[in-house]
């Protein structure tokens, strides 16, 4: 069997800091400098300059879980696929639900608890590595409308995040060797598993894409991670975009 097929996900090496402007930025700087970052986790107690998708600010005050990790893509480009972020978010949501938090996933990279944002996943591919940042509200102050795992132990949450990330990476590694539709891979079950936790399913959404704004009813995701939306002119699949707004169910 080739090295590509047998290569395991590396063991985590954790470096923890009291405060960093951004764990993601530091990890990318080390990668650019040529450091060995394969399996490296950079963790901070707070991030004054934390960021999310599209460089949006992510408030990262003390008490939350803030960490980034890098993994060398030893699986022939498996970590370059567009649905990588969705798979990471899905595995994290499933791990949190197993631990007792009734979270949902909002396409393409956020976790919600009730109607408040709980966590975000940011993934970037650089120099043959996948670099992932995950911020999760625990006992930190949060903005109005956000949610948090109040009362949870942040050290436990940190390890839970890494456990979920490892499971997601192992699934993607397997997918690269046996194909995206084989049992045991995320690709085979992405749409069905996402449907169980989908924050947007059945809601009216407005999505900004490179081609313009799309409005309609969210109908889940496809096996490739594309958001399916039923519009007034028919169904569309959105592979890259930002959900600008969505309806909130009446209680």
Secondary structure, DSSP 8 states (H G I E B T S, - for coil): --HHHH------EEEEES--S-HHHHHHHHHHTT---TTEEEEES-BTT-B-GGG-B--B-TTSEEEEEEEE--STTGGGSTTHHHHHHHHHHHHHHHTT--EEEETTTEEEETTEEEEEEEEEEETTEEEEEEEE-SSS---TT----TT--HHHHHHHHHHHHHHHHHHHHHHHHH-TTSTTSHHHHHHHHHHHHBSSTTSEEEEEETTEEEEEEEEEE-TT--EEEEETTEEEEESS-EEEEE-----
